[in-house]
Amino acid sequence: MAPTKYPPTVRQRRLGAELRRLRERTDLSATDAGRLFGASQSRVSSIKAGRYAVSADRVRHLASLYNCADQALIEALVEMTGRQTRGWWEQQREVLPAGLLDLAELEHHATSVRVATMIHVPGLLQTRDHARALFDSTVPPLPPHAVEHRLSHRIKRQGVLHEGKPTPLTAIIHEAALRMGLGGPAVARAQLQHLIEMSERATITVLVIPFGTGPLPGSGQPINHFGGSIPRLDTVQLDTDHGSELLDAEAHLVKYRSVLDRFESYALKPTASRDLIHRIAQSI
């Protein structure tokens, strides 16, 4: 077990958080856990923070100390151990906010992705021109080099949809997002055509919530739900004006699964959604 050379990854932080939750359920303090584990309290705290790479054997040892009998959870945590290979997104750590790197990592490891957006097309489904128009409209304005870095990152993220074993994606999009006309008529039409083409892939489902449907609780910001190897290890990401927020507490997961389920119940079926997108594109 050694300190990580780089800032802890999302998976390392999540592993530490899950081990902390297991400990807290036994009413053991970090000091008591360290004594039983044969490590200092500070070392146990560092594991919790993801600052140390932990071996599979040590995770199993800790799970035993914490009286965890959930074998599926233990094996899922074991899969998150060791020195993680740094993903392509780490090459952009010096030029992009940490939240964007976390987003790419979550997408890379997700077993499925479900996203709901009200006024924007989901990033995984944006064309290059649409994404550029979006980055060019930020307040305060981004300098040209920052726009290029974000654009490169966004397009690279989309690899999860078509490289190797594509990650299943369900995108719930409000009709308002389809009528924003970002970038002008030509860019907007191309973006809508791209949505239609992507929705025809077997692993991608695009659902449109039409005007006149509601209420839509929790629709103030884009919601991204990333499936883990087991439901307990799912993660919700909220894209707010103040940055990215990651949620993984059980209560949060239950809440946002319910919100997304409600959004899906309001949306048109895939074929009807595709037809609506086509009609909007023709009207531009």
Rosetta blueprint (number, residue, H / E / L):
1 M L
2 A E
3 P E
4 T L
5 K L
6 Y L
7 P L
8 P L
9 T L
10 V H
11 R H
12 Q H
13 R H
14 R H
15 L H
16 G H
17 A H
18 E H
19 L H
20 R H
21 R H
22 L H
23 R H
24 E H
25 R H
26 T L
27 D L
28 L L
29 S L
30 A H
31 T H
32 D H
33 A H
34 G H
35 R H
36 L H
37 F H
38 G L
39 A L
40 S L
41 Q H
42 S H
43 R H
44 V H
45 S H
46 S H
47 I H
48 K H
49 A L
50 G L
51 R L
52 Y E
53 A E
54 V L
55 S L
56 A H
57 D H
58 R H
59 V H
60 R H
61 H H
62 L H
63 A H
64 S H
65 L H
66 Y L
67 N L
68 C L
69 A L
70 D L
71 Q H
72 A H
73 L H
74 I H
75 E H
76 A H
77 L H
78 V H
79 E L
80 M L
81 T L
82 G L
83 R L
84 Q L
85 T L
86 R L
87 G L
88 W H
89 W H
90 E H
91 Q H
92 Q H
93 R L
94 E L
95 V L
96 L L
97 P L
98 A H
99 G H
100 L H
101 L H
102 D H
103 L H
104 A H
105 E H
106 L H
107 E H
108 H H
109 H H
110 A L
111 T L
112 S L
113 V E
114 R E
115 V E
116 A E
117 T E
118 M L
119 I L
120 H L
121 V L
122 P L
123 G H
124 L H
125 L H
126 Q L
127 T L
128 R H
129 D H
130 H H
131 A H
132 R H
133 A H
134 L H
135 F H
136 D H
137 S L
138 T L
139 V L
140 P L
141 P L
142 L L
143 P L
144 P H
145 H H
146 A H
147 V H
148 E H
149 H H
150 R H
151 L H
152 S H
153 H H
154 R H
155 I H
156 K H
157 R H
158 Q H
159 G H
160 V H
161 L H
162 H L
163 E L
164 G L
165 K L
166 P L
167 T L
168 P L
169 L E
170 T E
171 A E
172 I E
173 I E
174 H E
175 E H
176 A H
177 A H
178 L H
179 R L
180 M L
181 G L
182 L L
183 G L
184 G L
185 P H
186 A H
187 V H
188 A H
189 R H
190 A H
191 Q H
192 L H
193 Q H
194 H H
195 L H
196 I H
197 E H
198 M H
199 S H
200 E L
201 R L
202 A L
203 T L
204 I E
205 T E
206 V E
207 L E
208 V E
209 I E
210 P L
211 F L
212 G L
213 T L
214 G L
215 P L
216 L L
217 P L
218 G L
219 S L
220 G L
221 Q L
222 P L
223 I E
224 N E
225 H E
226 F E
227 G L
228 G L
229 S L
230 I L
231 P H
232 R H
233 L H
234 D L
235 T E
236 V E
237 Q E
238 L E
239 D E
240 T E
241 D L
242 H L
243 G E
244 S E
245 E E
246 L E
247 L E
248 D L
249 A L
250 E H
251 A H
252 H H
253 L H
254 V H
255 K H
256 Y H
257 R H
258 S H
259 V H
260 L H
261 D H
262 R H
263 F H
264 E H
265 S H
266 Y H
267 A L
268 L L
269 K L
270 P H
271 T H
272 A H
273 S H
274 R H
275 D H
276 L H
277 I H
278 H H
279 R H
280 I H
281 A H
282 Q H
283 S H
284 I L
